[in-house]
Amino acid sequence: MGFFENTLFPPSSEDKFALLARLWNLCDDFRSHEAEYDGAAYLAYYGQQCSHAGHDEEHILVSTHHDICELATQILQGASREDIICRLSLKYPDLGGEMDLDRTVRLNNSVDLAARLVSMVNVGVPCCTAGRGGEPLIWAQGPLNEFLRAHFNQPSQDKTHVKLDFSFKGRNLERLGRIRVDWTSKLEDHLLLTDDSERRVAIFHHASFLKCQQSSACSTLPSEIVEETLRTIALLFPQSEKRTVKWFRKKCTRYPHLDSHLIKCGGLRPNDRQIEKFRFWRDRLIILKEAFDEKTKPSTFSQLWYDRRNRLQWSTFWVAILVLILTVFFGIVQSIEGALQVYKTYHPTAG
């Protein structure tokens, strides 16, 4: 990896493979894992983060992809923030005075950038984080994995019971629930429902990244969070559901940076769809399901046609509609026949 004159230019093809291997902590080159993971989606995120953090030279000190990888390796190996800052500061001279204060800020921003890249969590001060969403997380001390475990390790205490039936899936959120699916690269925003001008739910789409973390021996993310996030993806985007696959492929056409492996996370058996099976994302699932149920009372013929959650009710309604249509049709036919007979009675020579 070469030096790029104080800015992180888009990496070359070879650099991309090396970046993915280092940042995802793969034991060998990424090329041997291309069938397992979609690296393009993550590289788009990498480019966005580097571009935003490095658009102003006063934000960060690191200037090469190699610098980023060095910081990432230290984070993945469990080094504390204090140790990482100390090592990085040795690479840059202490200028003293106000310049020294500026150097400290840029040192911290550089470490935060690397932290975001290895965790896909919005770590750092607001001016240096890319994209919209909630407030970034401030990692102040200790190893990143301990900080993230403390942040995420707050299981729900909500005992509300909701039924996660098979109609509760991504395509139905939009089609029936009128809840727009927004794709996010911030893990902490996953399943977050917002209600401003329109209802939207954020879905963390980087399934390849999660699968890699699942098999990594030194992931910065708690294994329970990784596993449960993948299960929520399988819940909302079942791999065996052809209509969901077709719907998602259309989304990929519209949003080319989506992780194509999101639709390759399997599905959940009925027993695994119980809300009690979810701990960390349970509150957001409950809120999302309640919003979905609230908005899915059919009000148009299109919604009545697609809403097949209650098959008996659906078939009874449409049989009744069919009978009504046929009754009206045959009534019109009989009226026309009657009118023709009356006409012929008074005009026997006509026609």
PAKEDO-814147 format. One record per residue (C-alpha): residue in one letter; y, z, x. Coordinates in Angstrom, 2 decimals. Layout:
N
<node resn="A" c2="Y" c3="Z" c1="X"/>
...
***
This chain:
351
<node resn="M" c2="0.00" c3="0.00" c1="0.00"/>
<node resn="G" c2="3.24" c3="-1.10" c1="1.56"/>
<node resn="F" c2="6.76" c3="0.27" c1="1.56"/>
<node resn="F" c2="9.01" c3="-1.09" c1="-1.20"/>
<node resn="E" c2="12.60" c3="-0.47" c1="-0.06"/>
<node resn="N" c2="13.46" c3="2.67" c1="-1.99"/>
<node resn="T" c2="12.07" c3="1.48" c1="-5.32"/>
<node resn="L" c2="8.68" c3="1.33" c1="-6.97"/>
<node resn="F" c2="8.21" c3="-2.37" c1="-7.64"/>
<node resn="P" c2="5.29" c3="-3.52" c1="-9.82"/>
<node resn="P" c2="2.13" c3="-3.13" c1="-7.74"/>
<node resn="S" c2="0.14" c3="-6.11" c1="-6.53"/>
<node resn="S" c2="-3.34" c3="-6.80" c1="-7.89"/>
<node resn="E" c2="-4.96" c3="-4.98" c1="-4.99"/>
<node resn="D" c2="-2.54" c3="-2.07" c1="-5.34"/>
<node resn="K" c2="-3.40" c3="-1.79" c1="-9.05"/>
<node resn="F" c2="-7.07" c3="-1.24" c1="-8.31"/>
<node resn="A" c2="-6.25" c3="1.31" c1="-5.63"/>
<node resn="L" c2="-3.74" c3="3.10" c1="-7.88"/>
<node resn="L" c2="-6.24" c3="3.49" c1="-10.69"/>
<node resn="A" c2="-8.92" c3="4.73" c1="-8.31"/>
<node resn="R" c2="-6.58" c3="7.36" c1="-6.82"/>
<node resn="L" c2="-4.74" c3="8.48" c1="-9.96"/>
<node resn="W" c2="-7.92" c3="8.65" c1="-12.03"/>
<node resn="N" c2="-9.80" c3="10.25" c1="-9.13"/>
<node resn="L" c2="-12.59" c3="7.66" c1="-9.10"/>
<node resn="C" c2="-15.09" c3="7.92" c1="-6.29"/>
<node resn="D" c2="-14.93" c3="4.17" c1="-5.61"/>
<node resn="D" c2="-12.79" c3="1.12" c1="-6.35"/>
<node resn="F" c2="-11.70" c3="0.61" c1="-9.93"/>
<node resn="R" c2="-13.20" c3="-2.89" c1="-9.98"/>
<node resn="S" c2="-16.67" c3="-1.38" c1="-10.31"/>
<node resn="H" c2="-15.51" c3="0.41" c1="-13.50"/>
<node resn="E" c2="-13.69" c3="-2.44" c1="-15.26"/>
<node resn="A" c2="-16.33" c3="-2.69" c1="-17.99"/>
<node resn="E" c2="-16.03" c3="1.05" c1="-18.72"/>
<node resn="Y" c2="-12.26" c3="1.42" c1="-18.82"/>
<node resn="D" c2="-9.15" c3="-0.53" c1="-19.80"/>
<node resn="G" c2="-6.79" c3="-0.09" c1="-16.85"/>
<node resn="A" c2="-4.05" c3="-2.39" c1="-18.17"/>
<node resn="A" c2="-2.82" c3="0.10" c1="-20.78"/>
<node resn="Y" c2="-2.45" c3="2.86" c1="-18.20"/>
<node resn="L" c2="-0.75" c3="0.56" c1="-15.68"/>
<node resn="A" c2="1.86" c3="-0.29" c1="-18.33"/>
<node resn="Y" c2="2.50" c3="3.44" c1="-18.69"/>
<node resn="Y" c2="2.65" c3="3.81" c1="-14.90"/>
<node resn="G" c2="5.22" c3="1.04" c1="-14.66"/>
<node resn="Q" c2="7.34" c3="2.52" c1="-17.42"/>
<node resn="Q" c2="7.36" c3="5.96" c1="-15.82"/>
<node resn="C" c2="8.18" c3="4.68" c1="-12.33"/>
<node resn="S" c2="10.87" c3="2.36" c1="-13.63"/>
<node resn="H" c2="12.57" c3="5.11" c1="-15.61"/>
<node resn="A" c2="12.36" c3="7.72" c1="-12.85"/>
<node resn="G" c2="13.45" c3="5.32" c1="-10.14"/>
<node resn="H" c2="16.19" c3="3.37" c1="-11.91"/>
<node resn="D" c2="18.71" c3="5.65" c1="-10.24"/>
<node resn="E" c2="18.08" c3="6.40" c1="-6.58"/>
<node resn="E" c2="19.48" c3="9.90" c1="-7.11"/>
<node resn="H" c2="16.56" c3="10.87" c1="-9.35"/>
<node resn="I" c2="13.60" c3="10.86" c1="-6.94"/>
<node resn="L" c2="12.78" c3="10.76" c1="-3.25"/>
<node resn="V" c2="9.42" c3="8.97" c1="-3.32"/>
<node resn="S" c2="9.78" c3="5.23" c1="-2.85"/>
<node resn="T" c2="6.26" c3="3.77" c1="-2.55"/>
<node resn="H" c2="3.07" c3="3.73" c1="-4.54"/>
<node resn="H" c2="1.45" c3="5.40" c1="-1.57"/>
<node resn="D" c2="3.87" c3="8.33" c1="-1.87"/>
<node resn="I" c2="2.91" c3="8.71" c1="-5.53"/>
<node resn="C" c2="-0.79" c3="8.71" c1="-4.68"/>
<node resn="E" c2="-0.34" c3="11.36" c1="-2.00"/>
<node resn="L" c2="1.37" c3="13.68" c1="-4.49"/>
<node resn="A" c2="-1.23" c3="12.91" c1="-7.14"/>
<node resn="T" c2="-4.08" c3="13.76" c1="-4.78"/>
<node resn="Q" c2="-2.55" c3="17.16" c1="-4.00"/>
<node resn="I" c2="-2.12" c3="17.88" c1="-7.71"/>
<node resn="L" c2="-5.69" c3="16.82" c1="-8.51"/>
<node resn="Q" c2="-7.00" c3="19.03" c1="-5.71"/>
<node resn="G" c2="-5.39" c3="22.03" c1="-7.38"/>
<node resn="A" c2="-2.47" c3="22.65" c1="-5.01"/>
<node resn="S" c2="0.30" c3="24.82" c1="-6.41"/>
<node resn="R" c2="3.69" c3="23.35" c1="-7.19"/>
<node resn="E" c2="5.23" c3="25.50" c1="-4.45"/>
<node resn="D" c2="2.84" c3="24.10" c1="-1.81"/>
<node resn="I" c2="3.37" c3="20.52" c1="-2.95"/>
<node resn="I" c2="7.16" c3="20.90" c1="-2.79"/>
<node resn="C" c2="6.89" c3="22.48" c1="0.66"/>
<node resn="R" c2="4.76" c3="19.63" c1="2.03"/>
<node resn="L" c2="6.99" c3="16.97" c1="0.52"/>
<node resn="S" c2="10.15" c3="18.57" c1="1.86"/>
<node resn="L" c2="8.78" c3="18.25" c1="5.41"/>
<node resn="K" c2="8.95" c3="14.47" c1="5.05"/>
<node resn="Y" c2="12.69" c3="14.57" c1="4.36"/>
<node resn="P" c2="15.37" c3="16.20" c1="6.51"/>
<node resn="D" c2="17.37" c3="19.17" c1="5.24"/>
<node resn="L" c2="20.92" c3="17.83" c1="4.99"/>
<node resn="G" c2="22.50" c3="21.13" c1="3.95"/>
<node resn="G" c2="25.31" c3="21.90" c1="1.47"/>
<node resn="E" c2="25.55" c3="19.92" c1="-1.74"/>
<node resn="M" c2="23.24" c3="17.24" c1="-0.35"/>
<node resn="D" c2="20.56" c3="19.86" c1="0.09"/>
<node resn="L" c2="20.89" c3="20.84" c1="-3.57"/>
<node resn="D" c2="20.57" c3="17.19" c1="-4.54"/>
<node resn="R" c2="17.50" c3="16.88" c1="-2.30"/>
<node resn="T" c2="15.85" c3="19.84" c1="-4.07"/>
<node resn="V" c2="16.37" c3="18.22" c1="-7.47"/>
<node resn="R" c2="14.92" c3="14.94" c1="-6.24"/>
<node resn="L" c2="11.94" c3="16.74" c1="-4.69"/>
<node resn="N" c2="11.16" c3="18.39" c1="-8.02"/>
<node resn="N" c2="11.64" c3="15.16" c1="-9.97"/>
<node resn="S" c2="9.23" c3="13.39" c1="-7.62"/>
<node resn="V" c2="6.53" c3="16.02" c1="-8.18"/>
<node resn="D" c2="7.09" c3="15.90" c1="-11.94"/>
<node resn="L" c2="6.66" c3="12.12" c1="-11.91"/>
<node resn="A" c2="3.30" c3="12.47" c1="-10.17"/>
<node resn="A" c2="2.33" c3="15.22" c1="-12.63"/>
<node resn="R" c2="3.03" c3="12.93" c1="-15.59"/>
<node resn="L" c2="1.02" c3="10.14" c1="-14.03"/>
<node resn="V" c2="-2.12" c3="12.22" c1="-13.49"/>
<node resn="S" c2="-1.99" c3="14.08" c1="-16.82"/>
<node resn="M" c2="-0.16" c3="11.75" c1="-19.25"/>
<node resn="V" c2="1.69" c3="14.84" c1="-20.45"/>
<node resn="N" c2="5.50" c3="14.79" c1="-20.58"/>
<node resn="V" c2="6.17" c3="17.12" c1="-17.65"/>
<node resn="G" c2="9.69" c3="17.34" c1="-16.23"/>
<node resn="V" c2="13.38" c3="17.53" c1="-17.07"/>
<node resn="P" c2="14.60" c3="15.34" c1="-19.97"/>
<node resn="C" c2="16.69" c3="12.91" c1="-17.88"/>
<node resn="C" c2="13.64" c3="11.82" c1="-15.89"/>
<node resn="T" c2="11.06" c3="11.44" c1="-18.66"/>
<node resn="A" c2="10.55" c3="8.11" c1="-20.38"/>
<node resn="G" c2="10.16" c3="7.46" c1="-24.10"/>
<node resn="R" c2="10.94" c3="9.43" c1="-27.20"/>
<node resn="G" c2="9.18" c3="12.49" c1="-28.54"/>
<node resn="G" c2="9.37" c3="16.24" c1="-28.26"/>
<node resn="E" c2="10.88" c3="18.28" c1="-25.47"/>
<node resn="P" c2="9.20" c3="17.81" c1="-22.08"/>
<node resn="L" c2="7.16" c3="20.64" c1="-20.61"/>
<node resn="I" c2="8.59" c3="22.50" c1="-17.63"/>
<node resn="W" c2="5.98" c3="23.13" c1="-14.95"/>
<node resn="A" c2="7.60" c3="25.81" c1="-12.80"/>
<node resn="Q" c2="4.85" c3="27.20" c1="-10.57"/>
<node resn="G" c2="1.15" c3="27.31" c1="-9.78"/>
<node resn="P" c2="-1.38" c3="24.46" c1="-10.10"/>
<node resn="L" c2="-0.77" c3="21.89" c1="-12.82"/>
<node resn="N" c2="-4.23" c3="22.34" c1="-14.35"/>
<node resn="E" c2="-3.57" c3="26.04" c1="-14.93"/>
<node resn="F" c2="-0.17" c3="25.29" c1="-16.48"/>
<node resn="L" c2="-1.66" c3="22.71" c1="-18.87"/>
<node resn="R" c2="-4.57" c3="24.96" c1="-19.78"/>
<node resn="A" c2="-2.12" c3="27.71" c1="-20.75"/>
<node resn="H" c2="-0.08" c3="25.23" c1="-22.78"/>
<node resn="F" c2="-2.97" c3="23.67" c1="-24.70"/>
<node resn="N" c2="-5.19" c3="26.74" c1="-24.98"/>
<node resn="Q" c2="-3.68" c3="27.90" c1="-28.26"/>
<node resn="P" c2="-6.38" c3="27.23" c1="-30.86"/>
<node resn="S" c2="-5.32" c3="27.17" c1="-34.50"/>
<node resn="Q" c2="-5.54" c3="30.31" c1="-36.61"/>
<node resn="D" c2="-5.02" c3="28.33" c1="-39.84"/>
<node resn="K" c2="-7.97" c3="28.82" c1="-42.20"/>
<node resn="T" c2="-6.91" c3="26.07" c1="-44.59"/>
<node resn="H" c2="-9.86" c3="23.90" c1="-45.59"/>
<node resn="V" c2="-9.46" c3="20.18" c1="-46.07"/>
<node resn="K" c2="-12.16" c3="17.59" c1="-46.50"/>
<node resn="L" c2="-12.13" c3="14.89" c1="-43.85"/>
<node resn="D" c2="-13.84" c3="12.27" c1="-45.99"/>
<node resn="F" c2="-14.69" c3="8.78" c1="-44.78"/>
<node resn="S" c2="-11.54" c3="7.30" c1="-46.31"/>
<node resn="F" c2="-9.49" c3="9.31" c1="-43.80"/>
<node resn="K" c2="-9.11" c3="6.69" c1="-41.10"/>
<node resn="G" c2="-6.33" c3="4.93" c1="-39.23"/>
<node resn="R" c2="-6.09" c3="1.75" c1="-41.27"/>
<node resn="N" c2="-6.03" c3="3.72" c1="-44.53"/>
<node resn="L" c2="-3.19" c3="5.91" c1="-43.25"/>
<node resn="E" c2="-1.00" c3="2.80" c1="-43.38"/>
<node resn="R" c2="-2.57" c3="0.91" c1="-46.27"/>
<node resn="L" c2="-3.08" c3="3.79" c1="-48.71"/>
<node resn="G" c2="-1.12" c3="6.71" c1="-47.31"/>
<node resn="R" c2="2.00" c3="4.74" c1="-46.38"/>
<node resn="I" c2="2.03" c3="6.58" c1="-43.05"/>
<node resn="R" c2="2.89" c3="4.30" c1="-40.14"/>
<node resn="V" c2="0.75" c3="4.62" c1="-37.02"/>
<node resn="D" c2="2.87" c3="4.90" c1="-33.87"/>
<node resn="W" c2="1.07" c3="4.57" c1="-30.55"/>
<node resn="T" c2="2.04" c3="7.14" c1="-27.91"/>
<node resn="S" c2="1.35" c3="7.66" c1="-24.21"/>
<node resn="K" c2="2.16" c3="11.38" c1="-24.42"/>
<node resn="L" c2="-0.93" c3="13.45" c1="-25.02"/>
<node resn="E" c2="1.05" c3="16.41" c1="-26.38"/>
<node resn="D" c2="2.40" c3="14.19" c1="-29.21"/>
<node resn="H" c2="-1.08" c3="13.23" c1="-30.46"/>
<node resn="L" c2="-1.40" c3="13.48" c1="-34.28"/>
<node resn="L" c2="2.20" c3="14.63" c1="-34.62"/>
<node resn="L" c2="3.53" c3="13.67" c1="-38.05"/>
<node resn="T" c2="7.24" c3="12.94" c1="-38.39"/>
<node resn="D" c2="9.11" c3="12.34" c1="-41.62"/>
<node resn="D" c2="12.54" c3="10.78" c1="-41.14"/>
<node resn="S" c2="13.31" c3="7.40" c1="-42.69"/>
<node resn="E" c2="9.57" c3="6.84" c1="-43.01"/>
<node resn="R" c2="6.45" c3="8.86" c1="-42.35"/>
<node resn="R" c2="4.88" c3="8.17" c1="-38.98"/>
<node resn="V" c2="2.00" c3="9.67" c1="-37.05"/>
<node resn="A" c2="1.69" c3="9.46" c1="-33.26"/>
<node resn="I" c2="-1.72" c3="8.45" c1="-31.92"/>
<node resn="F" c2="-2.54" c3="8.86" c1="-28.23"/>
<node resn="H" c2="-4.30" c3="5.55" c1="-27.60"/>
<node resn="H" c2="-5.36" c3="5.93" c1="-23.94"/>
<node resn="A" c2="-9.08" c3="6.34" c1="-24.58"/>
<node resn="S" c2="-9.99" c3="4.93" c1="-21.14"/>
<node resn="F" c2="-7.91" c3="7.61" c1="-19.43"/>
<node resn="L" c2="-9.54" c3="10.33" c1="-21.54"/>
<node resn="K" c2="-13.07" c3="9.06" c1="-20.86"/>
<node resn="C" c2="-12.34" c3="9.03" c1="-17.15"/>
<node resn="Q" c2="-10.99" c3="12.59" c1="-17.33"/>
<node resn="Q" c2="-14.12" c3="13.59" c1="-19.20"/>
<node resn="S" c2="-16.28" c3="12.59" c1="-16.23"/>
<node resn="S" c2="-13.87" c3="13.80" c1="-13.54"/>
<node resn="A" c2="-14.64" c3="16.92" c1="-11.54"/>
<node resn="C" c2="-10.96" c3="17.77" c1="-11.01"/>
<node resn="S" c2="-9.07" c3="16.66" c1="-14.09"/>
<node resn="T" c2="-5.73" c3="18.34" c1="-14.68"/>
<node resn="L" c2="-6.53" c3="18.53" c1="-18.40"/>
<node resn="P" c2="-8.78" c3="21.15" c1="-20.02"/>
<node resn="S" c2="-12.16" c3="19.55" c1="-20.76"/>
<node resn="E" c2="-12.09" c3="20.93" c1="-24.31"/>
<node resn="I" c2="-8.83" c3="19.10" c1="-25.05"/>
<node resn="V" c2="-10.16" c3="15.84" c1="-23.63"/>
<node resn="E" c2="-13.37" c3="16.07" c1="-25.63"/>
<node resn="E" c2="-11.65" c3="17.00" c1="-28.90"/>
<node resn="T" c2="-9.01" c3="14.30" c1="-28.54"/>
<node resn="L" c2="-11.75" c3="11.70" c1="-28.16"/>
<node resn="R" c2="-13.41" c3="13.09" c1="-31.30"/>
<node resn="T" c2="-10.19" c3="12.73" c1="-33.31"/>
<node resn="I" c2="-10.04" c3="9.10" c1="-32.15"/>
<node resn="A" c2="-13.64" c3="8.57" c1="-33.27"/>
<node resn="L" c2="-12.73" c3="10.22" c1="-36.59"/>
<node resn="L" c2="-9.79" c3="7.91" c1="-37.29"/>
<node resn="F" c2="-11.09" c3="4.73" c1="-35.64"/>
<node resn="P" c2="-14.88" c3="4.57" c1="-36.18"/>
<node resn="Q" c2="-16.42" c3="1.97" c1="-33.90"/>
<node resn="S" c2="-19.02" c3="0.84" c1="-36.43"/>
<node resn="E" c2="-16.51" c3="0.19" c1="-39.23"/>
<node resn="K" c2="-15.88" c3="-3.56" c1="-39.17"/>
<node resn="R" c2="-12.64" c3="-3.40" c1="-41.15"/>
<node resn="T" c2="-11.22" c3="-0.82" c1="-38.77"/>
<node resn="V" c2="-12.19" c3="-2.97" c1="-35.76"/>
<node resn="K" c2="-10.51" c3="-6.00" c1="-37.35"/>
<node resn="W" c2="-7.40" c3="-3.95" c1="-38.19"/>
<node resn="F" c2="-7.16" c3="-2.60" c1="-34.64"/>
<node resn="R" c2="-7.56" c3="-6.03" c1="-33.07"/>
<node resn="K" c2="-4.55" c3="-7.20" c1="-35.07"/>
<node resn="K" c2="-2.64" c3="-4.21" c1="-33.71"/>
<node resn="C" c2="-3.62" c3="-5.20" c1="-30.16"/>
<node resn="T" c2="-2.18" c3="-8.66" c1="-30.78"/>
<node resn="R" c2="1.09" c3="-7.10" c1="-31.90"/>
<node resn="Y" c2="1.11" c3="-4.37" c1="-29.22"/>
<node resn="P" c2="-0.47" c3="-5.90" c1="-26.07"/>
<node resn="H" c2="-0.34" c3="-2.65" c1="-24.09"/>
<node resn="L" c2="-2.72" c3="-0.79" c1="-26.41"/>
<node resn="D" c2="-5.90" c3="0.55" c1="-24.80"/>
<node resn="S" c2="-8.62" c3="-1.76" c1="-26.15"/>
<node resn="H" c2="-11.23" c3="0.96" c1="-25.61"/>
<node resn="L" c2="-9.74" c3="3.11" c1="-28.37"/>
<node resn="I" c2="-12.10" c3="1.33" c1="-30.75"/>
<node resn="K" c2="-15.08" c3="2.08" c1="-28.47"/>
<node resn="C" c2="-15.26" c3="5.86" c1="-28.94"/>
<node resn="G" c2="-18.14" c3="5.82" c1="-31.43"/>
<node resn="G" c2="-17.96" c3="7.63" c1="-34.74"/>
<node resn="L" c2="-18.57" c3="11.07" c1="-36.21"/>
<node resn="R" c2="-21.54" c3="12.14" c1="-38.28"/>
<node resn="P" c2="-20.80" c3="13.87" c1="-41.61"/>
<node resn="N" c2="-21.49" c3="17.29" c1="-40.10"/>
<node resn="D" c2="-19.02" c3="16.64" c1="-37.28"/>
<node resn="R" c2="-16.23" c3="15.68" c1="-39.68"/>
<node resn="Q" c2="-15.73" c3="19.26" c1="-40.86"/>
<node resn="I" c2="-12.26" c3="20.64" c1="-40.12"/>
<node resn="E" c2="-13.86" c3="23.75" c1="-38.63"/>
<node resn="K" c2="-15.19" c3="21.58" c1="-35.79"/>
<node resn="F" c2="-11.64" c3="21.08" c1="-34.50"/>
<node resn="R" c2="-9.74" c3="23.85" c1="-32.71"/>
<node resn="F" c2="-6.82" c3="22.44" c1="-30.78"/>
<node resn="W" c2="-5.79" c3="19.57" c1="-33.09"/>
<node resn="R" c2="-6.77" c3="21.33" c1="-36.31"/>
<node resn="D" c2="-3.24" c3="22.14" c1="-37.56"/>
<node resn="R" c2="-2.06" c3="18.56" c1="-37.11"/>
<node resn="L" c2="-5.19" c3="17.18" c1="-38.76"/>
<node resn="I" c2="-4.61" c3="19.45" c1="-41.77"/>
<node resn="I" c2="-0.97" c3="18.39" c1="-42.08"/>
<node resn="L" c2="-1.88" c3="14.72" c1="-41.71"/>
<node resn="K" c2="-4.71" c3="14.90" c1="-44.25"/>
<node resn="E" c2="-2.53" c3="16.70" c1="-46.80"/>
<node resn="A" c2="0.19" c3="14.08" c1="-46.34"/>
<node resn="F" c2="-2.42" c3="11.34" c1="-46.72"/>
<node resn="D" c2="-3.81" c3="12.84" c1="-49.94"/>
<node resn="E" c2="-0.33" c3="13.35" c1="-51.32"/>
<node resn="K" c2="0.65" c3="9.72" c1="-50.82"/>
<node resn="T" c2="-2.64" c3="8.08" c1="-51.81"/>
<node resn="K" c2="-2.36" c3="8.45" c1="-55.56"/>
<node resn="P" c2="-2.54" c3="4.75" c1="-56.50"/>
<node resn="S" c2="0.63" c3="3.43" c1="-58.14"/>
<node resn="T" c2="0.21" c3="-0.35" c1="-57.76"/>
<node resn="F" c2="-2.65" c3="-2.75" c1="-58.54"/>
<node resn="S" c2="-3.03" c3="-3.39" c1="-54.79"/>
<node resn="Q" c2="-3.51" c3="0.32" c1="-54.10"/>
<node resn="L" c2="-5.84" c3="0.64" c1="-57.10"/>
<node resn="W" c2="-7.97" c3="-2.17" c1="-55.68"/>
<node resn="Y" c2="-8.20" c3="-0.78" c1="-52.15"/>
<node resn="D" c2="-8.57" c3="2.90" c1="-53.07"/>
<node resn="R" c2="-12.36" c3="3.20" c1="-53.26"/>
<node resn="R" c2="-12.78" c3="6.82" c1="-52.31"/>
<node resn="N" c2="-14.25" c3="7.61" c1="-55.73"/>
<node resn="R" c2="-16.59" c3="4.68" c1="-56.28"/>
<node resn="L" c2="-17.51" c3="5.66" c1="-59.86"/>
<node resn="Q" c2="-13.87" c3="6.05" c1="-60.88"/>
<node resn="W" c2="-12.94" c3="2.80" c1="-59.12"/>
<node resn="S" c2="-15.72" c3="0.77" c1="-60.77"/>
<node resn="T" c2="-15.07" c3="2.30" c1="-64.21"/>
<node resn="F" c2="-11.37" c3="1.43" c1="-63.99"/>
<node resn="W" c2="-11.92" c3="-2.17" c1="-62.90"/>
<node resn="V" c2="-14.71" c3="-2.76" c1="-65.42"/>
<node resn="A" c2="-12.27" c3="-1.59" c1="-68.09"/>
<node resn="I" c2="-9.61" c3="-3.96" c1="-66.70"/>
<node resn="L" c2="-12.14" c3="-6.83" c1="-66.70"/>
<node resn="V" c2="-13.16" c3="-6.09" c1="-70.30"/>
<node resn="L" c2="-9.49" c3="-6.00" c1="-71.29"/>
<node resn="I" c2="-8.81" c3="-9.34" c1="-69.57"/>
<node resn="L" c2="-11.86" c3="-10.96" c1="-71.18"/>
<node resn="T" c2="-10.92" c3="-9.56" c1="-74.61"/>
<node resn="V" c2="-7.41" c3="-10.97" c1="-74.31"/>
<node resn="F" c2="-8.76" c3="-14.29" c1="-73.00"/>
<node resn="F" c2="-11.28" c3="-14.77" c1="-75.82"/>
<node resn="G" c2="-8.69" c3="-13.58" c1="-78.33"/>
<node resn="I" c2="-6.32" c3="-16.31" c1="-77.12"/>
<node resn="V" c2="-9.15" c3="-18.89" c1="-77.23"/>
<node resn="Q" c2="-10.05" c3="-17.89" c1="-80.79"/>
<node resn="S" c2="-6.39" c3="-18.04" c1="-81.82"/>
<node resn="I" c2="-6.09" c3="-21.55" c1="-80.38"/>
<node resn="E" c2="-9.30" c3="-22.65" c1="-82.15"/>
<node resn="G" c2="-8.03" c3="-21.18" c1="-85.41"/>
<node resn="A" c2="-4.70" c3="-22.96" c1="-85.05"/>
<node resn="L" c2="-6.46" c3="-26.27" c1="-84.38"/>
<node resn="Q" c2="-8.65" c3="-25.83" c1="-87.46"/>
<node resn="V" c2="-5.64" c3="-25.13" c1="-89.65"/>
<node resn="Y" c2="-3.85" c3="-28.17" c1="-88.17"/>
<node resn="K" c2="-6.83" c3="-30.44" c1="-88.87"/>
<node resn="T" c2="-7.07" c3="-29.11" c1="-92.42"/>
<node resn="Y" c2="-3.55" c3="-30.28" c1="-93.16"/>
<node resn="H" c2="-3.75" c3="-33.40" c1="-91.02"/>
<node resn="P" c2="-7.33" c3="-34.69" c1="-91.49"/>
<node resn="T" c2="-6.50" c3="-38.13" c1="-90.12"/>
<node resn="A" c2="-4.76" c3="-36.85" c1="-86.99"/>
<node resn="G" c2="-6.49" c3="-37.35" c1="-83.66"/>
***
